[in-house]
Amino acid sequence: MGFIEKSNKVLLFIAAILMIFAIGKEIISDFFRNVYTQPTVHVVKKDLTDNKTEKITLIKRYVGSINDVHIIELTSDTVMKLQGFTANSALINSPSTSFYGLSLNAVNLMFTKAGSKNRVLFKHNSLIVDFSPAQLGEEKYHYKLTRNIYLVAKADTNQDGVLNSDDTKDLYVSAYNGEALSSVISNIQNFSVIDDDLLLIEQNSDEGSSFYIYNVLSSDIIKLDTKL
């Protein structure tokens, strides 16, 4: 009888340990599942003839400053796609190359300074995939960059209901304070700052990748010969 009692106690002890281990594993798994969820920007369609307006919640976060101008990002989990809207380019996570880390769901930027009215970069919110702010001669940075560079996904081109780096991206530039925003080139894979005010741009095409050199100051863009 003593042997049986001891055996039962050992079995109960082992069962208790296994139960504790299983519960603990589930708690830990739930914890890590709930700790972080990557932000997603969903695209909501709206017809221009519809008088009802749906409020999009924007959250503001301070990013940094260039000279006297302070930059604030606007993040959202939703953007509104207006049916029939055509962007006027003249007016207007690959890892970020920026020393300002934007959120993965940054859909716009606000530029503001003391005593002046703020300026919001885009008329219609879009996903800012990459942002390289102007680097106006600061010695700690390798290359000088006199304008801000933006890599932006404006439309859900792969029709998966969200804006992300898998969608077609366009390259934009502006002055350091957000003024004079203009479109450079569409259907971009990525870009790199390779010298003072010079970018190397990789563009997607049916024939594969094409590469361009873009001069930020003169706005000249030259396609490189990469034919095999």
C-alpha positions in Angstrom: 0.0 0.0 0.0 2.8 2.4 0.8 4.3 1.9 -2.7 1.0 2.6 -4.3 0.4 5.8 -2.3 3.9 7.0 -3.2 3.3 6.2 -6.9 0.0 8.1 -6.8 1.7 11.1 -5.3 4.5 11.0 -7.9 1.9 10.8 -10.7 -0.2 13.6 -9.2 3.0 15.7 -8.9 4.0 15.1 -12.5 0.4 15.8 -13.6 0.4 19.1 -11.7 3.8 20.1 -13.2 2.5 19.4 -16.7 -0.7 21.3 -16.0 1.3 24.3 -14.8 3.6 24.2 -17.8 0.6 24.0 -20.2 -1.2 27.0 -18.6 2.0 29.0 -18.4 2.8 28.4 -22.0 -0.6 29.5 -23.1 -0.4 32.7 -20.9 3.0 33.5 -22.3 1.8 32.9 -25.9 -1.2 35.2 -25.3 1.0 37.9 -23.8 3.3 38.0 -26.8 0.4 37.9 -29.2 -1.1 40.9 -27.5 2.0 42.9 -26.9 2.4 44.2 -30.5 0.3 44.3 -33.6 1.7 46.0 -36.7 -0.4 49.0 -37.6 -2.5 48.6 -40.8 -4.0 51.4 -42.9 -7.3 50.3 -44.4 -8.7 51.9 -47.4 -12.4 53.0 -47.2 -14.1 54.0 -50.4 -16.4 57.0 -50.5 -18.4 58.4 -53.4 -18.1 62.2 -53.9 -21.9 62.4 -54.4 -22.5 60.9 -50.9 -23.2 63.8 -48.5 -22.5 61.7 -45.4 -19.0 62.2 -44.0 -17.2 59.6 -42.1 -14.8 60.9 -39.4 -11.2 59.6 -39.8 -9.3 59.6 -36.5 -5.9 61.1 -36.8 -3.3 60.8 -34.0 -0.5 63.4 -33.8 3.1 62.5 -32.7 6.1 64.8 -32.6 8.9 63.7 -34.9 11.6 66.3 -34.8 12.6 69.7 -36.2 14.5 71.2 -39.1 15.8 74.7 -38.3 12.8 76.5 -36.8 10.2 74.2 -38.3 8.7 71.4 -36.1 7.5 68.2 -37.8 4.5 66.3 -36.5 3.3 63.0 -38.0 -0.4 62.2 -38.4 -1.2 58.5 -38.1 -4.4 56.6 -38.8 -5.6 53.0 -39.3 -7.9 54.3 -42.1 -7.7 56.5 -45.2 -10.6 57.6 -47.4 -10.4 56.9 -51.1 -12.7 59.3 -53.0 -14.3 57.8 -56.1 -13.6 59.9 -59.1 -10.7 61.8 -57.5 -7.6 62.3 -59.6 -4.4 63.5 -57.9 -2.8 66.6 -59.3 0.9 65.7 -59.1 1.9 69.3 -59.8 0.2 70.4 -56.5 0.9 67.8 -54.5 8.3 48.4 -43.9 11.3 48.6 -46.7 13.2 50.1 -43.7 13.3 53.8 -43.4 16.5 55.7 -44.5 15.4 58.6 -42.4 17.0 59.6 -39.1 13.4 60.5 -38.2 11.6 57.2 -37.5 8.0 57.6 -38.7 5.3 55.2 -37.5 4.2 52.4 -39.9 0.8 54.0 -40.3 1.9 57.6 -40.9 -0.5 59.0 -43.4 0.5 62.7 -43.4 2.9 65.2 -42.0 2.3 68.6 -40.4 4.9 71.4 -40.5 4.6 74.2 -37.9 6.7 76.9 -36.3 6.2 79.4 -33.5 3.9 82.3 -34.6 2.8 80.7 -37.9 -0.1 78.7 -39.2 0.7 75.0 -39.7 1.1 73.3 -43.1 -0.3 69.8 -43.8 1.8 68.1 -46.5 -0.8 66.1 -48.5 -4.3 67.3 -49.4 -5.5 63.6 -49.2 -3.9 61.3 -46.7 -1.6 58.6 -48.1 0.8 56.1 -46.5 4.3 57.6 -46.1 6.5 54.5 -46.6 9.8 56.3 -46.3 10.9 59.8 -45.4 14.3 61.5 -45.7 14.2 65.0 -44.2 16.4 67.8 -45.5 20.0 67.7 -44.0 21.1 71.3 -44.3 24.8 71.0 -43.8 24.8 69.3 -40.4 28.2 67.8 -40.0 26.9 64.6 -38.3 25.3 63.5 -41.5 27.2 62.0 -44.4 25.5 63.9 -47.3 23.8 67.2 -47.6 20.1 67.1 -48.7 18.4 70.5 -49.3 14.9 69.1 -49.7 12.7 66.6 -48.0 12.2 63.2 -49.8 9.0 61.1 -49.5 8.2 57.7 -50.7 4.4 57.4 -50.7 1.7 54.8 -51.4 -1.4 56.7 -52.5 -3.6 53.9 -53.8 -4.4 50.3 -53.0 -2.9 49.1 -56.3 -2.9 45.4 -55.4 -6.6 45.6 -54.2 -6.0 43.9 -50.8 -7.9 46.6 -48.9 -4.9 48.2 -47.2 -2.1 50.6 -48.0 1.4 49.2 -47.4 4.8 48.9 -49.0 3.5 46.3 -51.4 1.4 48.9 -53.2 2.8 51.1 -56.0 4.9 54.0 -54.5 5.6 57.5 -55.8 8.5 59.8 -55.0 7.8 63.3 -53.9 10.0 66.2 -52.8 9.4 69.4 -50.9 11.2 72.3 -49.2 12.3 71.5 -45.7 9.2 73.3 -44.3 6.8 71.2 -46.4 6.3 73.9 -49.1 6.6 73.5 -52.9 5.6 69.8 -52.8 6.0 68.1 -56.2 6.0 64.7 -57.8 9.3 63.3 -59.2 8.5 59.8 -60.5 6.0 57.0 -60.0 6.1 53.2 -59.5 9.2 53.3 -57.2 10.8 50.4 -55.4 13.2 52.4 -53.2 15.7 55.2 -53.2 19.1 56.1 -51.7 21.0 59.3 -51.0 24.3 58.6 -52.7 25.9 62.1 -52.7 25.1 65.7 -51.8 21.6 66.3 -53.3 21.8 63.2 -55.4 19.5 60.2 -55.3 19.7 56.7 -56.8 16.1 55.7 -57.6 15.0 52.1 -58.4 11.8 51.9 -60.5 9.6 48.9 -61.2 8.8 48.1 -64.8 7.6 45.2 -67.0 11.2 44.7 -68.0 12.5 44.5 -64.4 14.1 47.3 -62.4 15.2 50.6 -63.9 17.6 52.9 -62.2 17.8 56.7 -62.2 20.0 59.5 -60.9 18.0 62.4 -59.6 19.4 65.8 -58.8 17.5 67.3 -55.9 18.6 70.9 -56.7 18.1 71.0 -60.4 15.3 68.4 -60.6 17.2 66.7 -63.4 16.6 62.9 -63.7 18.7 60.6 -65.8 18.0 57.0 -66.6 21.0 54.7 -66.3 21.8 52.2 -69.0 21.5 48.8 -67.3 20.6 46.6 -70.3 22.1 43.1 -70.4 
